[in-house]
Amino acid sequence: MKFKNKITKELLTFIPGGAHTYSRGPDTYPSNAPAILEKGKGVYIFDEKGKKYLDYGMCLRAVNIGYAEKSINKAAIDAIIKGNNLTRPSTIELRAAKLLVSLIDNSDMVKFTKNGSTSVTAAVKLARAYTGKKIVLRCAEQPFFSYDDWFIGSTNIPRGVTDETRKLTKLFHYNDIESLKKLIRNHKNKVACVVLEPSSTEHPKIHKKDIRLCKREGNFIDFRKENHFLKQVERICKENNIVFILDEMITGFRWHIKGAQHFYDVSPDISTFGKAMANGFSVSCISGKKKIMELGSITNKKQERVFLLSTTHGAEMNGLSAFIETMKFLKNKNVIKHNWNYGKKLMIEGNRIAKKFGLENFFYFSGIACSPNYNCFDIKKNNSLEFRTLFIQEMLRNEVLMPWISIAYRHNAKVLDKTLNSLDRALFVYKKALKNGVKKYLKGHVIKPVFRRFN
């Protein structure tokens, strides 16, 4: 791909991919998106010239309160003043560990690090050490677990990963329990762990014929009372001595302050968290049951150690202080309830606008109210990157950046009004594009998925 923007060219000159996360790269955004950002405040971002955009990307879902939240920033700065990273464990490190263990029902021990990839790979290593088995089963529909070889080898861009490594990760399908059972049968006594997110674009399927989820309005269902997909996964893992790993990078501290595992009433052996842990500060962790986590300890003299995580900056005081303050803020301001309510209003009102234009079969909001998604289809009702590009482009014309929908506490009624007004204008163009052809309205390249083999 060729890019005309001067800043984009510089980014691509000095940084492979133009950003330190591929999903931030210029190929994943329309040509009218800001090429580079200067700062963020609340739910607004500003480019290098000071132009302001309402943001729904929210730092790749890492900010669930708002950019530069005063109390959280202060907690981080106070920790920096104390030295930020010391020779021995810090008091903040212990406070953060005790807090995390107290919050997450199924966690006896925790180890902090800086990013989700590291945490999930550590979980896989523990599972292999605990079971003595090698094969990893991971959910096919969930797009990202780690940048490490065990995961990348199972994607469509495995270059650089050995064939031996690729063979050790197998894919099952979300809400398809038979696909998981089949893999376990085919690789009997060789499966170390099952890795998946609790939910992403859809809830776990309830195994009752008379219950149908409303995908467009985010209706609440008490999943703790139902026999659903995740509970079946948990049960199968226990029956087959397989470690059950829940990756809560996105769901953690959004679905419930105790995690989506509490919301869905499941008990994973290992959980991984990140993203919304510290409102944008770099914190991730692996937590879980003592019988597995203590393999990475130094107290058990009866068995061989696992070299789990050992990172110089994994427990920096600024990030862990931000985590502690973020949890306090979530509780005091009832953030999670706010975000659920905001998402439901956005979905209902957004779908009402789509219906007004007669677009309800071509564009609609669906998914889970605290983390909705939108769907873009062409005239043949095929999922379309061209129409998705057009939609993001037109929202940007109205100074709203919506590459996906990540809701934060600072998204309020005023912000919702602006969003819906922008949506009305964007869907007006969307309707014309369906009639006259999308290429007539696209002003640049079509966005591309991160996981593709060629540029």
Secondary structure, DSSP 8 states (H G I E B T S, - for coil): -----HHHHHHHHHSGGGSSSGGGSGGGS-TTS-SSEEEEEBTEEEETT--EEEESSHHHHT-SS-BT-HHHHHHHHHHHHTTSS-SS--HHHHHHHHHHHHHSTT-SEEEEES-HHHHHHHHHHHHHHHH---EEEEESSS--S-SSHHHHTTSS--TTS-HHHHTTEEEE-TT-HHHHHHHHHHTTT-EEEEEE-S-SSS---BS-TT----TTTT----GGGS-BHHHHHHHHHHHTT-EEEEEETTTBTTTBTT-HHHHHT---SEEEE-GGGTTTSS-EEEEE-HHHHGGGSS---SS--------TTTT-HHHHHHHHHHHHHHHHHTHHHHHHHHHHHHHHHHHHHHHHTT-TTTEEEEEETTEEEEEEB-TTS-B-HHHHHHHHHHHHHTTEE-SS----TT--HHHHHHHHHHHHHHHHHHHHHHHH-GGGT--S-----SS-S--
